[in-house]
Amino acid sequence: MATESVEVLIDGGKATAAPPLGPALGPLGVNIGQVVAEINKKTDAYKGMQVPVKVTVDRETRAFTIEIGTPPAASLIIKEAGIKKASSHPKNELVADLRIEQVIKVAKMKEDALLGTDLKSRIKEIIGTCRSMGIMVQGMKAEEAIKAVNEGKFDKQILSGKTELSAEELKELDEEKKKLAAEIEKRHTKFTDMGRAILKEMAGKEKNPIAAKMEEVGIPKDIINKLLEEAGLLTKEADKKGAAPAAAKKK
């Protein structure tokens, strides 16, 4: 049986006959409409995420099979957290909090792609990803959550098999998310005010010493760039990349 496979990334539940899927399947003589419909049915739960899809077609019979992969762990975490993107400053700005049940859910979904040999180790891998995204687990920073897993504090939840949250639990997480967003906004306002004061103090100076001064007092690079751009001191993309060189060195 001669078969040929096509592997693509599609938006969950939104596959179409347009590129990249349609042109790749066209030469194989398969019914593209049927393929698209089945893909969308199988990926509906992954709306808003990029999903790896493999379509294998029998060259003689035109029969096809569809294999659906899972989106990256980070995409699944973002969906569970109900946020648009991860934190730009995960060490200093936390954007969401997940319940351990949600972490368990992601760990199970990504089971085949993780290195851990048991559920606990895979849960810790997902918590590690949360750390790089500025997302807490059960009200704790990632390091504390991993320690709690090691100490067996979540054994009951792991054994229960529960991975979905109640409406009340989701409401509590949403309130926590709003609180974290307010804290970030307050932090950004503080740094913006500090930066504008430096701009006023150093009016007429070159861009680099102003950026260095802002960095010295702890203003994040993205806020530095925004302030310098507002002041007309950043005119090119290259300037934005090099506005605060010392910050890059510290990282």
VEXDREN-2710 file (C-alpha; in Angstrom, 1 decimal):
% VEXDREN-2710
k/r/px/py/pz
1/MET/0.0/0.0/0.0
2/ALA/1.6/3.3/-1.2
3/THR/0.9/6.1/1.2
4/GLU/1.9/9.7/1.4
5/SER/1.8/11.9/4.5
6/VAL/1.3/15.7/4.9
7/GLU/2.2/17.3/8.2
8/VAL/1.0/20.9/8.9
9/LEU/0.3/23.2/11.8
10/ILE/-3.3/24.6/11.8
11/ASP/-5.4/26.8/14.1
12/GLY/-7.5/24.5/16.2
13/GLY/-11.0/24.1/14.7
14/LYS/-10.2/26.4/11.8
15/ALA/-8.6/24.3/9.1
16/THR/-9.5/25.3/5.6
17/ALA/-8.6/24.3/2.0
18/ALA/-6.3/27.3/1.8
19/PRO/-2.5/27.0/2.3
20/PRO/-0.8/25.1/3.9
21/LEU/-3.3/22.2/3.9
22/GLY/-5.1/22.5/0.6
23/PRO/-2.2/22.8/-1.8
24/ALA/-0.4/19.9/0.0
25/LEU/-3.4/17.6/-0.3
26/GLY/-4.5/18.6/-3.8
27/PRO/-2.0/16.4/-5.7
28/LEU/-3.0/13.3/-3.6
29/GLY/-6.6/13.3/-5.0
30/VAL/-8.2/13.1/-1.6
31/ASN/-11.5/14.8/-0.8
32/ILE/-10.2/18.0/0.8
33/GLY/-13.6/19.0/2.2
34/GLN/-13.9/15.8/4.1
35/VAL/-10.3/16.1/5.5
36/VAL/-10.9/19.6/6.6
37/ALA/-14.2/18.7/8.3
38/GLU/-12.6/15.9/10.2
39/ILE/-9.6/17.9/11.3
40/ASN/-11.8/20.7/12.6
41/LYS/-13.9/18.2/14.5
42/LYS/-10.9/16.6/16.1
43/THR/-9.2/19.9/16.9
44/ASP/-12.2/21.9/18.2
45/ALA/-11.0/21.6/21.8
46/TYR/-7.8/23.4/20.8
47/LYS/-9.4/26.6/19.5
48/GLY/-7.0/29.5/19.6
49/MET/-3.9/27.2/19.5
50/GLN/-1.6/25.9/16.8
51/VAL/-2.1/22.2/16.5
52/PRO/0.2/19.7/14.6
53/VAL/-1.8/17.6/12.2
54/LYS/-0.7/14.6/10.1
55/VAL/-2.8/13.4/7.2
56/THR/-1.8/10.1/5.7
57/VAL/-3.4/9.3/2.3
58/ASP/-3.6/5.9/0.4
59/ARG/-2.5/6.7/-3.1
60/GLU/-4.6/4.0/-4.7
61/THR/-7.9/4.2/-2.7
62/ARG/-7.7/7.9/-1.7
63/ALA/-8.6/6.8/1.8
64/PHE/-7.1/8.9/4.6
65/THR/-6.3/8.9/8.3
66/ILE/-5.7/11.9/10.5
67/GLU/-3.4/12.1/13.5
68/ILE/-3.7/15.0/15.8
69/GLY/-0.8/16.1/18.0
70/THR/-1.1/18.3/21.0
71/PRO/-0.1/22.0/21.0
72/PRO/3.0/23.1/22.9
73/ALA/2.8/22.9/26.7
74/ALA/3.0/26.7/26.9
75/SER/0.0/27.1/24.6
76/LEU/-2.0/24.7/26.8
77/ILE/-1.0/26.5/29.9
78/ILE/-2.0/29.9/28.4
79/LYS/-5.4/28.4/27.6
80/GLU/-5.9/27.0/31.1
81/ALA/-4.8/30.3/32.6
82/GLY/-7.1/32.3/30.4
83/ILE/-4.5/34.8/29.4
84/LYS/-3.4/36.1/26.0
85/LYS/0.4/35.7/26.6
86/ALA/3.0/34.8/29.1
87/SER/4.7/37.4/31.3
88/SER/7.4/39.6/29.7
89/HIS/9.2/39.6/33.0
90/PRO/8.4/36.2/34.6
91/LYS/10.8/36.8/37.6
92/ASN/9.1/40.0/38.7
93/GLU/5.6/40.0/37.2
94/LEU/3.2/37.2/37.7
95/VAL/0.2/37.1/35.4
96/ALA/-1.9/34.1/36.5
97/ASP/-2.4/31.3/39.0
98/LEU/-3.2/27.7/38.1
99/ARG/-4.8/25.1/40.3
100/ILE/-2.8/21.8/40.6
101/GLU/-5.7/20.1/38.7
102/GLN/-5.0/22.2/35.7
103/VAL/-1.3/21.4/35.8
104/ILE/-2.2/17.7/36.0
105/LYS/-4.5/18.1/33.0
106/VAL/-1.7/19.6/30.9
107/ALA/0.8/17.0/32.1
108/LYS/-1.5/14.2/31.0
109/MET/-2.2/15.9/27.6
110/LYS/1.6/16.2/27.0
111/GLU/2.5/12.8/28.4
112/ASP/4.2/11.5/25.3
113/ALA/6.2/14.7/24.7
114/LEU/7.6/15.1/28.3
115/LEU/10.7/13.5/29.7
116/GLY/9.3/12.4/33.0
117/THR/8.7/8.7/33.5
118/ASP/5.8/9.1/35.9
119/LEU/3.0/11.6/36.4
120/LYS/4.6/13.4/39.3
121/SER/7.8/14.1/37.3
122/ARG/5.8/15.3/34.3
123/ILE/3.7/17.6/36.6
124/LYS/7.0/19.2/37.8
125/GLU/8.1/19.7/34.2
126/ILE/4.8/21.6/33.5
127/ILE/5.3/23.7/36.7
128/GLY/8.8/24.5/35.4
129/THR/7.3/25.8/32.2
130/CYS/4.9/27.9/34.3
131/ARG/7.9/29.4/36.0
132/SER/9.3/30.7/32.7
133/MET/5.9/32.2/31.9
134/GLY/5.3/34.1/35.1
135/ILE/2.5/31.8/36.3
136/MET/1.9/30.5/39.8
137/VAL/0.5/27.2/40.8
138/GLN/-1.9/26.9/43.7
139/GLY/-1.0/30.4/44.9
140/MET/2.8/29.5/45.0
141/LYS/5.7/30.4/42.9
142/ALA/6.9/27.5/40.8
143/GLU/9.9/26.7/43.0
144/GLU/7.6/26.4/46.0
145/ALA/5.0/24.3/44.0
146/ILE/7.7/21.9/42.9
147/LYS/8.8/21.5/46.5
148/ALA/5.2/20.8/47.5
149/VAL/4.9/18.1/44.8
150/ASN/8.1/16.5/46.2
151/GLU/6.7/16.6/49.7
152/GLY/3.5/14.8/48.6
153/LYS/1.2/17.8/49.3
154/PHE/-0.7/17.2/46.0
155/ASP/-0.9/13.4/46.2
156/LYS/-4.6/13.5/46.9
157/GLN/-5.4/15.6/43.9
158/ILE/-3.1/13.5/41.7
159/LEU/-4.8/10.3/42.7
160/SER/-8.3/11.7/42.4
161/GLY/-8.0/12.1/38.6
162/LYS/-9.9/15.4/38.7
163/THR/-8.7/17.8/36.1
164/GLU/-11.6/20.2/35.6
165/LEU/-12.5/23.1/37.9
166/SER/-15.9/24.2/39.2
167/ALA/-17.4/27.5/38.2
168/GLU/-16.6/28.8/41.7
169/GLU/-12.9/27.7/41.4
170/LEU/-12.6/29.4/38.0
171/LYS/-14.2/32.6/39.4
172/GLU/-11.6/32.6/42.2
173/LEU/-8.7/32.3/39.7
174/ASP/-10.2/35.0/37.6
175/GLU/-10.3/37.4/40.6
176/GLU/-6.6/36.5/41.3
177/LYS/-5.7/37.2/37.7
178/LYS/-7.3/40.6/37.9
179/LYS/-5.4/41.3/41.2
180/LEU/-2.1/40.3/39.5
181/ALA/-2.9/42.5/36.5
182/ALA/-3.5/45.5/38.8
183/GLU/-0.2/44.9/40.6
184/ILE/1.6/44.9/37.2
185/GLU/-0.1/48.1/36.1
186/LYS/0.9/49.7/39.4
187/ARG/4.5/48.6/38.9
188/HIS/4.5/49.9/35.3
189/THR/3.1/53.2/36.4
190/LYS/5.8/53.5/39.0
191/PHE/8.6/52.8/36.5
192/THR/7.1/55.1/33.9
193/ASP/7.0/58.0/36.3
194/MET/10.6/57.3/37.3
195/GLY/11.6/57.2/33.7
196/ARG/9.9/60.5/32.8
197/ALA/11.6/62.1/35.8
198/ILE/14.9/61.0/34.4
199/LEU/14.1/62.3/31.0
200/LYS/13.2/65.6/32.5
201/GLU/16.4/65.7/34.6
202/MET/18.6/64.7/31.6
203/ALA/16.9/66.8/28.9
204/GLY/19.3/67.4/26.1
205/LYS/21.5/64.4/26.8
206/GLU/22.2/61.6/24.4
207/LYS/20.0/58.5/24.3
208/ASN/22.6/56.0/25.7
209/PRO/23.3/57.8/29.0
210/ILE/19.6/58.3/29.6
211/ALA/18.9/54.6/28.9
212/ALA/21.8/53.6/31.2
213/LYS/20.4/55.8/34.0
214/MET/17.0/54.3/33.7
215/GLU/18.4/50.8/33.8
216/GLU/20.5/51.7/36.8
217/VAL/17.3/52.4/38.8
218/GLY/15.7/49.1/37.7
219/ILE/13.4/50.2/34.9
220/PRO/12.6/47.3/32.6
221/LYS/14.0/47.5/29.0
222/ASP/10.6/47.5/27.3
223/ILE/9.5/50.5/29.4
224/ILE/12.8/52.3/28.7
225/ASN/12.3/51.8/25.0
226/LYS/8.8/53.1/25.2
227/LEU/9.8/56.2/27.0
228/LEU/12.7/56.9/24.7
229/GLU/10.4/56.4/21.7
230/GLU/7.9/58.8/23.2
231/ALA/10.7/61.3/23.7
232/GLY/11.7/61.0/20.1
233/LEU/15.1/59.4/21.0
234/LEU/14.3/56.1/19.3
235/THR/13.7/56.3/15.6
236/LYS/14.8/52.9/14.2
237/GLU/14.2/49.3/15.2
238/ALA/18.0/49.0/15.7
239/ASP/17.8/51.7/18.3
240/LYS/15.2/49.8/20.3
241/LYS/17.4/46.7/20.3
242/GLY/20.4/48.6/21.5
243/ALA/18.8/51.2/23.8
244/ALA/19.8/49.6/27.1
245/PRO/22.9/47.5/26.3
246/ALA/23.9/47.1/29.9
247/ALA/20.6/45.3/30.7
248/ALA/21.4/42.6/28.2
249/LYS/24.8/42.1/29.9
250/LYS/23.2/41.6/33.3
251/LYS/20.8/38.9/31.9
END
